[in-house]
Amino acid sequence: MLLDPSTRLFFPSLCQRFQSLIWLCLDADLTKSAVFHAERYFALDPTNHDSRHLYAIALLREGQTYSALGLVTSAEDDCCTGCLEIKSRCCTVLGRYRHAREALETTLHDSNYMNSAFSATRAAHAFPEEAALRCRAGNMALKGNLSDKASKSYREALSSNPYLWEAFEGLCSLGTMPEIDELFPPKTLPVRKASQNEAASKSKPTLTEVGFSTPDNGGGNLFKTWKPEGQAQAIRIGLPQGPRDSLATNESSLYPVENSFQQFQLPNLKNTRLQQVHAPHQNHASRPLSSADEAGPMPKRLRSTSHQAEVIKSKSSKLNSDNPSKKARARPALLFANIFSSSGRRSQHAAPSRNANAPGKGNIQSNVPTLAPRRSTRLLSGTGAKQPHPLQKHAPARERRRQASKTRTISAESDKDDDVFSGGDTNRLPSPPPLSLSPHPEAPKNTWTAAQEQQAQEEYENELAEYYIYDLIRRFARATRALAIYDCQKCLNELNQLPKFHQNTPWVLAMVGRAHFEQQDYSSAERAFIALRELEPYRLWDMEVYSTLLWHLQKTVDLSYLAQELLNINPKSPQAWIAIGNLFSLQKEKTQALSCFRRAAQLDSTCAYAYTLSGHESIDEDLDKAINFFQSALRTDPRHYNAWYGLGTCYLRMSKVRLAEYHYRKALEIHSRSAVLMGCVGMAVERRGEREGALELFDRAVRLAPENALVRYRRAKILVSMRKYGPAIQDLEELRMMTPEESNVVFQLAKVYRLIGDEVKSAQMLAVARDISPKSANKIKKLLETVKDEFGDDKMEEG
């Protein structure tokens, strides 16, 4: 499976969320939104049959039958019974009933037939949700030219359900789209819910009623009955597992600054725990920190342990004197414990810390916060009495040595904790309250069961899937909004930030091609559309833009092939007839081109592009008819800037300069980054006699698109009319380098050289113009007969 590494953790939840979202759009008859989400789902894992089936069904519902059929039959070796069932649907729509029957019979004879995700049981509703109904109401208002109501419906739909992509596209087509953060407020990355023990380990330790820290409940053997010798030794020796394995790391913040073992202190820990212990509970008794295995309170310390310490010391020395090696092994524990004890209490705590693990001395309170001494003492005493247990009296000496070696670090921690909590003098400390003798009723119990753990994990994965889809919607929304306001470079930048597997999808490649087309970067746009057709050869959407692109590139063969393919895919699609009309227009057959454009408008009355192309074909023959076509396009789509531009051109040819400037400026308001439109406004301003204002507009246009030859040519002409020959020659020389085969540029350059009196260069330029265009002999002869004449109305052809 070709999965995105970032979605491996929650991929099943992501699949379920995409499936429910796609079916919601399909049930509400929002097929474009379903296609958008199905393409995102299919891009995550193209080998997933569930995503393929949903993508094919969405395309089939949208009317892209050949695309759906090609999707389920593209890999015949990987075709499942679900793919065959969808193939039968597509063949039924196309009238291929024999192929549909064969696909159904193959599905029925398959013994391993299983219902896939698209045919699985799902919740069905009698009516769509409110957000879907508002989105559909917005679609109807948009087609009925009710812009205000459409915008209101779309906003209400998005506020209820931000995943209805058609609502956002409707706002973009209306030109009333607000900022993305307003429609899609950013969300924070979800955090997994932790159990009580995990939360306690991550947060600061809590305090009991007597002011002692309460560690995690480390096991279930706290209140079990006592087991003799071997079993009891095993319980006492073992250290708790988990995040509190070592007190030297978790509790090092309690050590004073002058401690010689500062290397054990973690750098990120703060001394907040010490402050919490001393501030509210200074009047309570003090004891060493509880271990991770025992959450219960300690029995109160005896007021005097000096006599017991001497007895223990004498017996310990007698046992160790028999074997020097045993004595040497037992001594480091004593030295290690004495290092951490304070100077005033060193003699008092040395013996107890050394002999805390002696089985026969259970009546002595130890300073070591280990599991064994405190548990045995409390469980054997019952009510806190310091009576030795008879089974612990005859324990062998090797058990003491083993325990002493395993509790060195814990003994050291115990002495230090005694210094912190007690303050030095234990004889003056009051006894803990009777509540502390009970088995710690305030300790949080681990009620986090396996079912709750699984539920928390599932909720976390669902939240991650929701966050992933929402963030993906926000990224696509930023790119779509940028393209709607014709900020093409920002659109390309936003698309470039998408994951790679989303960049290689038809939706993204179509947006890339359109963005480059609006920038008049025709070569880049052509590469994007070629990649789009290789990925989805039966696509009809956006093919009218591709056919116009081929018209600008003067590629007759490619345009003819595209028109034939589109006509074979769907002869009733407006894209096919627009491509055929562009082909006739490229061949200078205006009548046939107009017939094709009218056919496209008849098939789709909301296709403003068909009316606009009809107006451009009629502009040279009948201006009134062209104006009617452009007005029809604006009634269909008021933001179709090509129609505003066409009306401005018509009025400029009719010498209605004010009307021309008005329509040019309306087009420039929609596409404010178009250098061509800005140059047209400058040309209309120049016709009104404001040359300075026109020159400023031409300068802005050249800064927007320095490589645009038409804008630079018009600026050169206005510079010559203002007798600024130097900048005009510079522009014309750059144009000659950009378009060396353009005879108009060379001819205008010869005129400028003649105006400044350079007859030699003027004659050279005229000779070059004669070689490039022999038909310009009459213009050259007329120029040689005049003396310092101004420029005529010669215009440089676009392209």
NUKOLRO-606389 format. One record per residue (C-alpha): residue number from 1; x, y, z. Coordinates in pm, whole numbers, plus 50000, padded with zeros to 5 digits. Example, Ala and Ser with C-alpha at 12.3 -4.5 7.8 and 13.67 -1.06 7.14 Angstrom:
2
1,51230,49550,50780;
2,51367,49894,50714;
This chain:
799
1,50000,50000,50000;
2,50129,50344,49904;
3,50042,50530,50219;
4,50145,50871,50332;
5,50384,50819,50627;
6,50209,51094,50822;
7,49874,50909,50806;
8,49983,50557,50897;
9,49879,50595,51262;
10,49518,50694,51190;
11,49469,50566,50834;
12,49167,50344,50918;
13,48991,50634,51089;
14,49082,50860,50797;
15,48928,50613,50552;
16,48607,50595,50751;
17,48584,50973,50772;
18,48637,51014,50398;
19,48379,50747,50321;
20,48112,50907,50536;
21,48191,51251,50395;
22,48172,51132,50032;
23,47844,50952,50088;
24,47700,51257,50261;
25,47774,51465,49951;
26,47640,51197,49716;
27,47317,51158,49910;
28,47269,51536,49910;
29,47327,51552,49532;
30,47644,51761,49579;
31,47839,51563,49325;
32,48123,51811,49272;
33,48200,51807,49642;
34,48189,51428,49633;
35,48437,51420,49344;
36,48670,51656,49527;
37,48677,51451,49847;
38,48689,51121,49659;
39,48995,51241,49469;
40,49164,51333,49797;
41,49078,50989,49935;
42,49204,50812,49624;
43,49528,51013,49631;
44,49610,50879,49977;
45,49631,50521,49850;
46,49560,50448,49481;
47,49577,50072,49548;
48,49282,50088,49788;
49,48974,49950,49611;
50,48734,50130,49842;
51,48875,50469,49746;
52,48874,50373,49379;
53,48510,50266,49394;
54,48398,50584,49567;
55,48595,50799,49323;
56,48441,50620,49026;
57,48088,50650,49164;
58,48135,51021,49228;
59,48258,51074,48871;
60,47966,50872,48737;
61,47715,51077,48935;
62,47874,51398,48807;
63,47837,51286,48445;
64,48203,51204,48379;
65,48113,50855,48265;
66,48423,50783,48059;
67,48649,50896,48343;
68,48470,50663,48584;
69,48489,50377,48335;
70,48857,50437,48271;
71,48925,50442,48644;
72,48779,50096,48712;
73,48921,49937,48395;
74,49268,50096,48398;
75,49421,49796,48579;
76,49247,49484,48454;
77,49474,49252,48653;
78,49370,49432,48971;
79,49001,49452,48890;
80,48773,49328,49167;
81,48403,49245,49164;
82,48323,49595,49289;
83,48506,49743,48990;
84,48307,49516,48757;
85,47980,49627,48912;
86,48068,49993,48858;
87,48178,49908,48505;
88,47833,49768,48440;
89,47678,50096,48557;
90,47900,50300,48327;
91,47830,50075,48031;
92,47459,50104,48097;
93,47480,50485,48085;
94,47681,50468,47761;
95,47438,50222,47603;
96,47684,49933,47598;
97,47440,49680,47733;
98,47629,49370,47629;
99,47939,49484,47813;
100,47725,49568,48115;
101,47572,49216,48115;
102,47914,49052,48088;
103,48044,49251,48382;
104,47742,49160,48596;
105,47769,48790,48513;
106,48137,48790,48602;
107,48048,48948,48934;
108,47776,48693,49007;
109,47996,48393,48924;
110,48271,48508,49158;
111,48266,48282,49463;
112,48476,48530,49661;
113,48237,48818,49608;
114,48234,49051,49907;
115,48059,49379,49963;
116,48312,49660,49959;
117,48298,49980,50158;
118,48079,50165,49910;
119,47806,49899,49935;
120,47842,49838,50306;
121,47571,49917,50557;
122,47555,50286,50635;
123,47315,50532,50789;
124,47051,50652,50545;
125,46844,50966,50595;
126,46520,51060,50431;
127,46636,51417,50371;
128,46982,51577,50352;
129,47118,51785,50634;
130,47049,52156,50658;
131,47394,52260,50535;
132,47355,52057,50216;
133,47017,52212,50147;
134,47160,52562,50192;
135,47441,52478,49953;
136,47197,52358,49690;
137,46988,52672,49741;
138,47303,52875,49680;
139,47368,52685,49356;
140,47019,52762,49230;
141,47049,53128,49329;
142,47383,53151,49149;
143,47236,53016,48827;
144,46941,53253,48864;
145,47167,53561,48896;
146,47067,53617,49260;
147,47414,53697,49383;
148,47324,53826,49730;
149,47104,53530,49816;
150,47360,53287,49677;
151,47636,53438,49887;
152,47421,53424,50201;
153,47327,53061,50142;
154,47687,52959,50081;
155,47809,53127,50397;
156,47540,52963,50607;
157,47623,52624,50455;
158,47993,52660,50531;
159,47926,52774,50886;
160,47729,52454,50945;
161,47953,52218,50748;
162,48293,52347,50627;
163,48348,52037,50410;
164,48092,52134,50143;
165,48340,52230,49872;
166,48075,52349,49630;
167,47973,52623,49871;
168,48325,52759,49882;
169,48362,52742,49504;
170,48032,52927,49472;
171,48165,53210,49690;
172,48478,53222,49474;
173,48275,53249,49156;
174,48076,53534,49309;
175,48391,53716,49412;
176,48266,53759,49770;
177,48496,53512,49941;
178,48630,53639,50275;
179,48964,53548,50427;
180,49031,53179,50477;
181,49071,53212,50853;
182,48722,53357,50870;
183,48557,53073,50680;
184,48788,52801,50810;
185,48922,52902,51153;
186,49249,52726,51236;
187,49232,52436,51478;
188,49490,52302,51719;
189,49644,51960,51680;
190,49449,51708,51892;
191,49613,51555,52199;
192,49550,51202,52315;
193,49368,51160,52645;
194,49587,51002,52911;
195,49488,50771,53195;
196,49502,50880,53556;
197,49841,50722,53614;
198,49986,50874,53295;
199,49847,51214,53384;
200,49990,51187,53736;
201,50335,51093,53603;
202,50336,51387,53362;
203,50200,51643,53612;
204,50333,51745,53953;
205,50289,51493,54239;
206,49990,51546,54464;
207,50001,51574,54841;
208,49822,51368,55102;
209,49658,51506,55412;
210,49982,51489,55609;
211,50185,51670,55346;
212,50366,51379,55182;
213,50392,51320,54809;
214,50169,51047,54671;
215,50334,50834,54406;
216,50167,50608,54153;
217,50006,50288,54264;
218,50273,50045,54163;
219,50104,49710,54208;
220,49815,49512,54337;
221,50003,49334,54617;
222,49979,49619,54867;
223,49706,49469,55083;
224,49785,49102,55029;
225,49864,48874,55320;
226,50221,48817,55427;
227,50413,48525,55275;
228,50710,48377,55460;
229,51074,48388,55369;
230,51131,48323,54998;
231,50819,48490,54865;
232,50848,48783,55102;
233,51213,48831,55007;
234,51124,48838,54640;
235,50867,49110,54696;
236,51100,49316,54908;
237,51397,49301,54677;
238,51224,49388,54351;
239,51217,49754,54240;
240,50909,49904,54080;
241,50901,49927,53704;
242,50790,50228,53509;
243,50876,50595,53493;
244,50983,50606,53859;
245,51242,50331,53850;
246,51501,50544,54020;
247,51445,50804,54284;
248,51779,50956,54196;
249,51629,51084,53871;
250,51270,51160,53961;
251,51328,51314,54301;
252,51666,51484,54259;
253,51506,51828,54283;
254,51478,51773,54658;
255,51855,51775,54705;
256,52021,52090,54836;
257,52261,52286,54622;
258,52565,52186,54823;
259,52512,51820,54751;
260,52825,51657,54618;
261,52621,51430,54387;
262,52464,51704,54173;
263,52522,51504,53858;
264,52210,51302,53942;
265,51987,51611,53922;
266,51778,51648,53605;
267,51822,51989,53441;
268,51456,52043,53355;
269,51304,51972,53694;
270,51195,52259,53918;
271,51179,52280,54295;
272,50803,52330,54299;
273,50746,52006,54482;
274,50961,52111,54776;
275,50769,52435,54802;
276,50439,52251,54804;
277,50557,52022,55083;
278,50688,52293,55315;
279,50423,52561,55259;
280,50086,52409,55353;
281,50190,52113,55567;
282,50467,52221,55799;
283,50278,52115,56109;
284,50255,51748,56015;
285,50495,51466,56076;
286,50764,51395,55827;
287,50879,51072,55674;
288,51076,50959,55371;
289,50918,50967,55029;
290,50682,50685,54950;
291,50800,50433,54696;
292,50625,50364,54368;
293,50488,50038,54498;
294,50348,50153,54831;
295,50113,50447,54848;
296,50017,50401,55214;
297,50148,50621,55496;
298,50440,50524,55719;
299,50398,50419,56081;
300,50518,50687,56318;
301,50884,50692,56414;
302,50995,50597,56766;
303,51122,50882,56974;
304,51448,50708,57063;
305,51625,50447,56861;
306,51972,50479,57000;
307,51956,50160,57208;
308,51814,49958,56921;
309,52076,50097,56691;
310,52354,49977,56925;
311,52205,49627,56939;
312,52179,49611,56562;
313,52531,49740,56523;
314,52677,49479,56760;
315,52493,49191,56591;
316,52587,49313,56245;
317,52954,49341,56337;
318,52946,48988,56479;
319,52803,48846,56159;
320,53045,49031,55936;
321,53355,48947,56141;
322,53337,48583,56035;
323,53412,48665,55670;
324,53625,48966,55572;
325,53491,48963,55217;
326,53134,48985,55342;
327,53229,49281,55558;
328,53389,49453,55263;
329,53081,49407,55053;
330,52851,49535,55324;
331,53052,49850,55395;
332,52985,50050,55076;
333,52614,50062,55153;
334,52694,50227,55485;
335,52934,50477,55328;
336,52691,50561,55045;
337,52410,50624,55292;
338,52627,50842,55516;
339,52723,51070,55228;
340,52363,51189,55184;
341,52285,51219,55556;
342,52328,51554,55726;
343,52623,51618,55958;
344,52407,51654,56265;
345,52232,51317,56215;
346,52506,51103,56067;
347,52561,50891,56378;
348,52192,50850,56432;
349,52103,50730,56080;
350,52407,50524,55993;
351,52297,50204,56163;
352,51932,50206,56058;
353,52019,50277,55694;
354,52265,49990,55696;
355,52046,49732,55867;
356,51706,49834,55735;
357,51665,49509,55541;
358,51739,49277,55833;
359,51447,49033,55850;
360,51468,48988,56221;
361,51444,49357,56304;
362,51105,49448,56171;
363,51029,49663,56476;
364,51286,49924,56380;
365,51181,50214,56164;
366,51407,50244,55860;
367,51510,50556,55675;
368,51522,50371,55344;
369,51220,50436,55122;
370,51220,50085,54979;
371,50935,49845,54937;
372,51050,49565,55164;
373,51106,49726,55507;
374,50799,49946,55513;
375,50563,49683,55374;
376,50682,49411,55608;
377,50673,49647,55905;
378,50321,49770,55837;
379,50169,49440,55730;
380,50321,49245,56021;
381,50236,49505,56282;
382,49876,49552,56177;
383,49811,49852,56402;
384,50156,49999,56397;
385,50302,49809,56697;
386,50675,49742,56677;
387,50671,49367,56752;
388,50910,49142,56556;
389,50765,48859,56356;
390,50881,48511,56455;
391,50933,48401,56094;
392,51177,48678,56029;
393,51399,48605,56325;
394,51620,48335,56177;
395,51676,48474,55827;
396,52024,48396,55690;
397,52287,48666,55673;
398,52322,48643,55293;
399,51972,48783,55260;
400,52081,49091,55450;
401,52385,49133,55230;
402,52177,49092,54916;
403,51928,49351,55029;
404,52197,49590,55142;
405,52364,49577,54801;
406,52036,49632,54617;
407,51920,49926,54828;
408,52225,50149,54829;
409,52086,50426,54618;
410,51749,50405,54786;
411,51912,50430,55127;
412,52095,50741,55016;
413,51771,50892,54895;
414,51602,50803,55221;
415,51848,50992,55436;
416,51830,51296,55220;
417,51450,51294,55223;
418,51456,51271,55602;
419,51664,51586,55616;
420,51429,51770,55385;
421,51102,51682,55550;
422,51200,51664,55914;
423,51427,51961,55936;
424,51688,51780,56152;
425,51531,51684,56483;
426,51296,51389,56474;
427,51235,51375,56849;
428,51024,51695,56842;
429,50805,51596,56548;
430,50440,51522,56629;
431,50292,51192,56536;
432,50094,51171,56215;
433,49715,51177,56248;
434,49526,50849,56274;
435,49410,50881,55915;
436,49760,50819,55791;
437,49760,50471,55948;
438,49487,50357,55712;
439,49582,50219,55372;
440,49583,50558,55192;
441,49216,50607,55096;
442,49296,50931,54908;
443,49531,50766,54656;
444,49384,50764,54302;
445,49299,50415,54196;
446,49380,50289,53849;
447,49031,50260,53704;
448,49156,50291,53342;
449,49045,49963,53191;
450,49151,49813,52859;
451,48820,49912,52702;
452,48868,50271,52811;
453,49222,50268,52677;
454,49101,50141,52342;
455,48822,50398,52336;
456,49068,50680,52408;
457,49294,50561,52129;
458,49004,50544,51885;
459,48889,50893,51979;
460,49241,51023,51932;
461,49270,50864,51587;
462,48931,51005,51486;
463,49036,51351,51597;
464,49359,51319,51398;
465,49165,51216,51088;
466,48927,51510,51130;
467,49219,51748,51174;
468,49394,51610,50864;
469,49091,51660,50639;
470,49017,52005,50780;
471,49377,52121,50731;
472,49372,51983,50376;
473,49053,52176,50302;
474,49215,52496,50430;
475,49516,52448,50201;
476,49304,52390,49894;
477,49082,52682,49990;
478,49379,52919,50004;
479,49492,52812,49656;
480,49140,52829,49510;
481,49078,53173,49656;
482,49408,53302,49516;
483,49313,53175,49170;
484,48965,53329,49198;
485,49116,53675,49255;
486,49376,53596,48985;
487,49671,53601,49224;
488,49825,53325,49018;
489,50168,53322,49179;
490,50020,53284,49527;
491,49802,53004,49397;
492,50106,52821,49262;
493,50291,52871,49590;
494,50001,52729,49790;
495,49972,52428,49561;
496,50344,52370,49589;
497,50305,52330,49967;
498,50062,52041,49932;
499,50186,51684,49986;
500,50340,51529,49677;
501,50069,51268,49628;
502,49805,51546,49627;
503,50005,51753,49379;
504,49987,51473,49121;
505,49609,51472,49105;
506,49385,51602,48823;
507,49232,51875,49037;
508,49570,52027,49124;
509,49717,51992,48774;
510,49414,52169,48627;
511,49461,52458,48870;
512,49831,52477,48782;
513,49751,52490,48412;
514,49491,52764,48457;
515,49723,52970,48679;
516,50001,52961,48419;
517,49748,53039,48146;
518,49630,53352,48328;
519,49994,53455,48368;
520,50034,53408,47992;
521,50306,53154,48059;
522,50178,52931,47784;
523,50463,52681,47778;
524,50426,52598,48149;
525,50049,52581,48112;
526,50084,52338,47823;
527,50307,52107,48027;
528,50053,52105,48309;
529,49763,52021,48078;
530,49962,51746,47906;
531,50032,51587,48244;
532,49663,51627,48330;
533,49551,51443,48017;
534,49801,51166,48076;
535,49665,51117,48424;
536,49297,51146,48325;
537,49264,51107,47947;
538,48883,51124,47950;
539,48855,51449,48141;
540,48619,51713,48006;
541,48654,51980,48273;
542,48895,52265,48192;
543,48944,52146,47835;
544,48798,52470,47697;
545,49093,52651,47855;
546,49335,52400,47707;
547,49188,52443,47359;
548,49222,52822,47386;
549,49581,52772,47499;
550,49653,52568,47187;
551,49489,52845,46981;
552,49734,53099,47128;
553,50025,52863,47060;
554,49902,52818,46700;
555,49920,52437,46731;
556,49665,52327,46477;
557,49744,51955,46486;
558,49725,51926,46864;
559,49404,52128,46870;
560,49248,51909,46603;
561,49337,51593,46794;
562,49197,51736,47116;
563,48870,51837,46949;
564,48818,51491,46800;
565,48887,51318,47132;
566,48651,51542,47326;
567,48381,51492,47066;
568,48417,51114,47090;
569,48404,51123,47471;
570,48083,51324,47489;
571,47933,51491,47181;
572,47694,51683,47407;
573,47962,51852,47614;
574,48021,52227,47562;
575,48398,52173,47601;
576,48409,51962,47286;
577,48229,52222,47073;
578,48443,52504,47211;
579,48753,52309,47107;
580,48608,52258,46759;
581,48523,52629,46736;
582,48877,52726,46836;
583,49009,52497,46565;
584,48794,52665,46298;
585,48894,53006,46434;
586,49260,52913,46402;
587,49196,52816,46041;
588,49028,53156,45978;
589,48687,52999,45922;
590,48479,53237,46127;
591,48136,53119,46021;
592,48198,52758,46125;
593,48362,52878,46448;
594,48054,53087,46535;
595,47829,52787,46471;
596,48034,52571,46710;
597,48033,52836,46982;
598,47658,52878,46952;
599,47617,52501,46980;
600,47820,52503,47301;
601,47598,52779,47443;
602,47287,52580,47353;
603,47419,52271,47534;
604,47503,52472,47846;
605,47328,52804,47885;
606,47551,52890,48183;
607,47870,52862,47978;
608,47982,53226,47964;
609,48300,53134,47778;
610,48103,53023,47472;
611,47933,53366,47447;
612,48264,53544,47494;
613,48437,53349,47215;
614,48140,53418,46990;
615,48182,53789,47056;
616,48553,53779,46972;
617,48477,53604,46643;
618,48218,53867,46552;
619,48416,54174,46655;
620,48578,54223,46314;
621,48256,54195,46116;
622,47966,54315,46328;
623,48033,54520,46642;
624,47669,54526,46750;
625,47645,54148,46737;
626,47969,54118,46929;
627,47836,54354,47196;
628,47525,54136,47232;
629,47740,53825,47280;
630,47956,53993,47542;
631,47652,54118,47730;
632,47503,53768,47728;
633,47827,53637,47880;
634,47811,53899,48156;
635,47451,53809,48234;
636,47568,53454,48288;
637,47884,53541,48481;
638,47935,53902,48593;
639,48299,53826,48687;
640,48395,53705,48341;
641,48663,53964,48275;
642,48710,53854,47912;
643,48361,53979,47833;
644,48434,54319,47994;
645,48753,54336,47791;
646,48562,54254,47471;
647,48308,54527,47536;
648,48586,54778,47595;
649,48746,54682,47263;
650,48414,54721,47082;
651,48353,55067,47224;
652,48709,55172,47154;
653,48664,55080,46789;
654,48344,55279,46789;
655,48545,55578,46926;
656,48345,55573,47247;
657,48652,55627,47461;
658,48473,55688,47789;
659,48271,55367,47761;
660,48581,55178,47655;
661,48776,55302,47955;
662,48488,55212,48188;
663,48469,54852,48065;
664,48846,54815,48064;
665,48858,54930,48425;
666,48581,54686,48521;
667,48788,54406,48373;
668,49096,54534,48558;
669,48906,54532,48889;
670,48843,54162,48845;
671,49190,54073,48718;
672,49404,54339,48880;
673,49732,54163,48795;
674,49680,54155,48418;
675,49937,54365,48235;
676,49733,54349,47914;
677,49424,54496,48077;
678,49630,54768,48240;
679,49778,54852,47902;
680,49427,54870,47752;
681,49324,55118,48020;
682,49635,55319,47942;
683,49551,55316,47574;
684,49201,55450,47647;
685,49346,55718,47875;
686,49587,55816,47600;
687,49297,55851,47358;
688,49146,56101,47598;
689,49466,56305,47577;
690,49615,56229,47920;
691,49956,56106,47814;
692,50117,56132,48155;
693,49848,55917,48314;
694,49871,55671,48027;
695,50249,55648,48059;
696,50215,55574,48430;
697,49974,55292,48354;
698,50211,55150,48090;
699,50500,55165,48337;
700,50296,54967,48591;
701,50203,54716,48324;
702,50566,54665,48224;
703,50664,54614,48588;
704,50393,54350,48621;
705,50500,54163,48309;
706,50841,54267,48173;
707,50831,53990,47915;
708,50496,54101,47767;
709,50582,54230,47421;
710,50248,54398,47350;
711,50258,54619,47662;
712,50617,54721,47600;
713,50537,54801,47237;
714,50250,55029,47338;
715,50469,55206,47591;
716,50730,55264,47323;
717,50465,55423,47101;
718,50347,55662,47371;
719,50709,55752,47454;
720,50766,55844,47090;
721,50448,56054,47087;
722,50585,56237,47393;
723,50919,56282,47210;
724,51107,56066,47461;
725,51310,55890,47196;
726,51581,55743,47419;
727,51352,55523,47635;
728,51148,55440,47325;
729,51456,55310,47143;
730,51550,55105,47450;
731,51207,54939,47460;
732,51212,54872,47088;
733,51560,54719,47100;
734,51450,54487,47381;
735,51144,54395,47177;
736,51364,54318,46880;
737,51566,54078,47097;
738,51246,53917,47229;
739,51066,53892,46893;
740,51326,53909,46615;
741,51076,53801,46348;
742,50826,54077,46418;
743,50838,54324,46128;
744,50632,54591,46306;
745,50895,54630,46578;
746,51175,54673,46323;
747,50970,54917,46120;
748,50889,55130,46426;
749,51255,55126,46524;
750,51347,55256,46178;
751,51096,55538,46226;
752,51247,55641,46560;
753,51600,55644,46420;
754,51478,55860,46134;
755,51315,56100,46383;
756,51639,56146,46577;
757,51832,56198,46251;
758,52025,55869,46239;
759,51972,55792,45870;
760,52222,55504,45860;
761,52055,55298,46132;
762,51717,55387,45992;
763,51816,55250,45651;
764,51953,54934,45815;
765,51628,54876,46003;
766,51424,54932,45685;
767,51632,54674,45503;
768,51577,54422,45783;
769,51202,54495,45778;
770,51193,54439,45401;
771,51365,54102,45445;
772,51130,53991,45722;
773,50810,54109,45554;
774,50833,54177,45179;
775,50471,54293,45185;
776,50575,54603,45378;
777,50742,54762,45073;
778,50467,55021,45037;
779,50501,55127,45403;
780,50878,55158,45364;
781,50837,55369,45049;
782,50590,55597,45225;
783,50827,55638,45519;
784,51115,55738,45290;
785,50898,56004,45127;
786,50804,56172,45457;
787,51025,56381,45682;
788,51002,56336,46064;
789,50645,56224,46054;
790,50472,56093,46360;
791,50368,55736,46404;
792,50058,55618,46234;
793,49805,55371,46363;
794,50021,55066,46296;
795,49961,54804,46555;
796,50165,54508,46654;
797,49976,54183,46623;
798,49928,53984,46942;
799,50113,53657,46972;
